[in-house]
Amino acid sequence: MLMLDSPRKEPHFKVRDVPVYGNAVLSPMAGFSDLPYRSLCRHYGSAMSYTEFVSVIAFLAGPNRKTLRMLEYLPSERPVVFQIFDSDEDRIVEAARRLEEMGPDIIDLNMGCSVRKVSGRGAGAGLLRDPGKIGRIFARLSKAVRVPVTGKIRLGWDADSLNYLEVVRAMQDNGASLVAVHGRTKQQGYQGEADWDAIARVVEAARIPVIGNGDVRTPGDIQRLKRRTGCQAVMIGRGAIGHPWIFQRRSRAEIPFNDKAVFIRRHFDRMASFYGPSTALILIRKHIARYLKDYSGIKDLHRRLVQVESAEQLDDLLEQVTARLSSRSCQAA
Ligand SMILES: Cc1cc2nc3c(=O)[nH]c(=O)nc-3n(C[C@H](O)[C@H](O)[C@H](O)COP(=O)(O)O)c2cc1C
């Protein structure tokens, strides 16, 4: 196993003056990249910690408990990236100023969210329709805060407006220190294949580090995307849900269920101390479904696990799954 977390003298790359050791990063993912899961992935080799995207409007309204939780992090997660979304220039700058006081290493602007509620009001991928505005935002942001400011984009609004090179120029000419590129348009959502060649074109044109993103599901994909594009790092979203081992460059099939069961319990414990046990029991369920994704013949236990109601029941069910899967592999041997 590769020890990707071990300190090395030379960083893989720098986000302005922030060194990054490693070249695979857990994607910001609403509902998944919270402190418990982020910190576990960071420990397994994810090179940076992006928060879930945080609404600037909600933050400026006097952040509620949910928003503040999204902005909590452990020192061991650094470099920590606060990701924000909004459409309004003044609000974005004001929020960044206040967020900086909470100690992130980097502030990132989401320009990729395709959800209608967000992109339809000009935030997230909605910003891609106005590269001039993106330039203005970065010019103001990079003066307003001391930490590096970065952005995460898609290739454009739709196939007829693939303006990613213009967007990247607007960013870097106005002080952005890194761009993460999801190789799809807003229109595509998650359909079709991510266009890695477009990411290669960004790398070729950019003077700032580029993180490539889209459809990385295996350790081999990490290498392939890096080689194909020359990007400084790859960002892994869905391929890392239920599979933190990807940051150790291990495939899903390589991990014995025993290890998964131990990890799920650890994940739950972290959630329980962060959210409290009852919220953790609800939130762990969607993760459990993803940890169990590849197994057949455990439908009954699967169903009970995704409705788990106590820590004891979780232990008991995980033990039953382990026993069933190991007896099956014994029979197969
Ligand atoms: C459940 C979910 C939540 C997401 N939330 C965010 C988010 O908060 N911020 C963001 O920039 N992208 C978000 N994304 C997009 C991912 O970061 C990533 O760009 C996308 O999933 C493509 O990468 P993948 O093919 O590795 O999943 C989200 C994706 C998913 C599946």
Ligand as a Chemical Component Dictionary entry (heavy atoms), coordinates in Angstrom:
data_LIG
# 
_chem_comp.id                   LIG 
_chem_comp.type                 NON-POLYMER 
_chem_comp.pdbx_formal_charge   0 
_chem_comp.three_letter_code    LIG 
# 
loop_
_chem_comp_atom.comp_id 
_chem_comp_atom.atom_id 
_chem_comp_atom.alt_atom_id 
_chem_comp_atom.type_symbol 
_chem_comp_atom.charge 
_chem_comp_atom.model_Cartn_x 
_chem_comp_atom.model_Cartn_y 
_chem_comp_atom.model_Cartn_z 
_chem_comp_atom.pdbx_ordinal 
LIG C1  C1  C 0 -24.138 14.325 -3.842  1  
LIG C2  C2  C 0 -23.265 15.342 -4.542  2  
LIG C3  C3  C 0 -23.109 16.600 -3.968  3  
LIG C4  C4  C 0 -22.289 17.548 -4.607  4  
LIG N1  N1  N 0 -22.078 18.757 -3.992  5  
LIG C5  C5  C 0 -21.164 19.621 -4.528  6  
LIG C6  C6  C 0 -20.784 20.813 -3.825  7  
LIG O1  O1  O 0 -21.266 21.104 -2.729  8  
LIG N2  N2  N 0 -19.858 21.619 -4.422  9  
LIG C7  C7  C 0 -19.294 21.326 -5.640  10 
LIG O2  O2  O 0 -18.454 22.080 -6.129  11 
LIG N3  N3  N 0 -19.645 20.209 -6.300  12 
LIG C8  C8  C 0 -20.536 19.356 -5.762  13 
LIG N4  N4  N 0 -20.804 18.177 -6.409  14 
LIG C9  C9  C 0 -20.093 17.866 -7.678  15 
LIG C10 C10 C 0 -18.824 17.081 -7.373  16 
LIG O3  O3  O 0 -17.919 17.836 -6.600  17 
LIG C11 C11 C 0 -18.124 16.663 -8.673  18 
LIG O4  O4  O 0 -17.779 17.804 -9.399  19 
LIG C12 C12 C 0 -19.016 15.773 -9.541  20 
LIG O5  O5  O 0 -19.662 14.786 -8.774  21 
LIG C13 C13 C 0 -18.184 15.078 -10.657 22 
LIG O6  O6  O 0 -17.180 14.289 -10.101 23 
LIG P1  P1  P 0 -17.305 12.675 -9.956  24 
LIG O7  O7  O 0 -17.551 12.134 -11.335 25 
LIG O8  O8  O 0 -15.974 12.265 -9.384  26 
LIG O9  O9  O 0 -18.457 12.410 -9.057  27 
LIG C14 C14 C 0 -21.642 17.240 -5.825  28 
LIG C15 C15 C 0 -21.835 15.970 -6.392  29 
LIG C16 C16 C 0 -22.625 15.035 -5.766  30 
LIG C17 C17 C 0 -22.786 13.669 -6.388  31 
# 
loop_
_chem_comp_bond.comp_id 
_chem_comp_bond.atom_id_1 
_chem_comp_bond.atom_id_2 
_chem_comp_bond.value_order 
_chem_comp_bond.pdbx_ordinal 
LIG C1  C2  SING 1  
LIG C2  C3  SING 2  
LIG C2  C16 DOUB 3  
LIG C3  C4  DOUB 4  
LIG C4  N1  SING 5  
LIG C4  C14 SING 6  
LIG N1  C5  DOUB 7  
LIG C5  C6  SING 8  
LIG C5  C8  SING 9  
LIG C6  O1  DOUB 10 
LIG C6  N2  SING 11 
LIG N2  C7  SING 12 
LIG C7  O2  DOUB 13 
LIG C7  N3  SING 14 
LIG N3  C8  DOUB 15 
LIG C8  N4  SING 16 
LIG N4  C9  SING 17 
LIG N4  C14 SING 18 
LIG C9  C10 SING 19 
LIG C10 O3  SING 20 
LIG C10 C11 SING 21 
LIG C11 O4  SING 22 
LIG C11 C12 SING 23 
LIG C12 O5  SING 24 
LIG C12 C13 SING 25 
LIG C13 O6  SING 26 
LIG O6  P1  SING 27 
LIG P1  O7  DOUB 28 
LIG P1  O8  SING 29 
LIG P1  O9  SING 30 
LIG C14 C15 DOUB 31 
LIG C15 C16 SING 32 
LIG C16 C17 SING 33 
# 
